[in-house]
Amino acid sequence: MSTILQRSTDNDSTHTRCANFWPNWLREPLLHFILLGGVLFAVDYWVVGRTDDKNTIVVTTEVDEESEDLFHESRGREPNEQEMTALQQVWLDNEVLYREGLAMQLDKGDDAIRERVIFKALSVIDANTKLPPYDDGILRDWFDSHRAKYDEPPRYDFQEAVLSGDISESSVRAFVASLNAGTPGDVQAGLRVFKGRPIANLEQSYGPEFVKALETSPLAEWQALPTRDGWRAIRVDTAIAPKPATFENQHGVVLQDWTDATMAEQRTAAVRALAKKYTIKHETVILQ
């Protein structure tokens, strides 16, 4: 963004869905072998099955290390215990699909490429998965329980004067006082202008403390607000109230979302049912 002037415009729904995207991937492991891709599949099969029992799956330390490396590359930090468990489950689901694909001889003519075998096995499961009956009552219940996806969130038009150098609370407050006294904003700082920024996007960019302070800030007055990267000089120009969505207007979108989620749940259940034939073992590292 320019240090002199920047406009940020947002689609009505894109930022909200993007902001929610990362937490959702943990909820549907079957869809994420695509995202995990070659990194997890690069673990050679001999590492996976250090046993002669074809019905035993060993989650080795090498698998965990590959999962941790992938997560770190994606998020810039190490996974916590819950996230690590989810990553292991993704790998287990893929391993079950791979072994079932081999059992169905889906590797024929495909040079036993692991990813493609998994795709083929999942396709077989999809062919035997059917959408259950539904009506508007079921869709409306889904809509009501996922309103955050459909309601128009609060949005803000605001300006940010980016102070160069010292951005301590005392310095930013002094700068804000001079701005409110009439000092031009481009004397000491670059000026950024944002339009229609939704709450979820702001929290992602600036942090929850900033959002909480922004919600109570007066209009057309410079304020010193805290962010995760330090204090900022902010002036709220317009606060746009949230707009609740209606089921009738969102019917088509709700139907598609419900269909995707329901089919994903059935695929997960089918794979987990297949996994029951296997004994799952985890290697542990003994610390000296």
TAURKA-V716047 format. One record per backbone hydrogen bond with DSSP energy under -1.0 kcal/mol. NH is the residue of the N-H (numbers start at 0). CO is the residue of the C=O. If there is no record, write none. Layout:
nh=NH co=CO
nh=NH co=CO
//
This chain:
nh=16 co=12
nh=17 co=13
nh=18 co=14
nh=19 co=15
nh=23 co=19
nh=24 co=20
nh=26 co=23
nh=30 co=27
nh=31 co=28
nh=35 co=31
nh=36 co=32
nh=38 co=35
nh=40 co=36
nh=41 co=37
nh=42 co=39
nh=46 co=43
nh=47 co=43
nh=48 co=44
nh=50 co=48
nh=55 co=52
nh=56 co=278
nh=58 co=280
nh=59 co=57
nh=63 co=59
nh=64 co=60
nh=65 co=61
nh=66 co=62
nh=67 co=63
nh=68 co=64
nh=69 co=65
nh=70 co=66
nh=71 co=67
nh=72 co=68
nh=73 co=69
nh=74 co=70
nh=75 co=71
nh=83 co=79
nh=84 co=80
nh=85 co=81
nh=86 co=82
nh=87 co=83
nh=88 co=84
nh=89 co=85
nh=90 co=86
nh=91 co=87
nh=92 co=88
nh=93 co=89
nh=94 co=90
nh=95 co=91
nh=96 co=92
nh=97 co=93
nh=98 co=94
nh=99 co=95
nh=100 co=96
nh=101 co=97
nh=102 co=98
nh=103 co=99
nh=104 co=101
nh=105 co=100
nh=107 co=104
nh=109 co=106
nh=111 co=106
nh=112 co=109
nh=116 co=112
nh=117 co=113
nh=118 co=114
nh=119 co=115
nh=120 co=116
nh=121 co=117
nh=122 co=118
nh=123 co=119
nh=124 co=120
nh=125 co=121
nh=126 co=122
nh=128 co=125
nh=138 co=134
nh=139 co=135
nh=140 co=136
nh=141 co=137
nh=142 co=138
nh=143 co=139
nh=144 co=140
nh=148 co=145
nh=149 co=146
nh=150 co=146
nh=151 co=242
nh=154 co=239
nh=155 co=196
nh=156 co=237
nh=157 co=193
nh=158 co=234
nh=159 co=191
nh=160 co=232
nh=161 co=189
nh=163 co=187
nh=171 co=167
nh=172 co=168
nh=173 co=169
nh=174 co=170
nh=175 co=171
nh=176 co=172
nh=177 co=173
nh=178 co=174
nh=179 co=175
nh=180 co=176
nh=181 co=178
nh=182 co=177
nh=186 co=183
nh=189 co=161
nh=191 co=159
nh=192 co=5
nh=193 co=157
nh=194 co=7
nh=196 co=155
nh=198 co=153
nh=201 co=197
nh=202 co=198
nh=203 co=199
nh=204 co=200
nh=205 co=201
nh=206 co=202
nh=210 co=206
nh=211 co=207
nh=212 co=208
nh=213 co=209
nh=214 co=210
nh=216 co=213
nh=219 co=235
nh=222 co=233
nh=224 co=231
nh=226 co=229
nh=227 co=205
nh=229 co=226
nh=230 co=166
nh=231 co=224
nh=233 co=222
nh=234 co=158
nh=236 co=156
nh=237 co=156
nh=239 co=154
nh=242 co=151
nh=249 co=245
nh=253 co=249
nh=254 co=250
nh=255 co=251
nh=256 co=252
nh=257 co=253
nh=258 co=254
nh=259 co=255
nh=260 co=256
nh=261 co=257
nh=262 co=258
nh=263 co=259
nh=264 co=260
nh=265 co=261
nh=266 co=262
nh=267 co=263
nh=268 co=264
nh=269 co=265
nh=270 co=266
nh=271 co=267
nh=272 co=268
nh=273 co=269
nh=274 co=270
nh=276 co=273
nh=277 co=274
nh=278 co=54
nh=280 co=56
nh=282 co=58
//
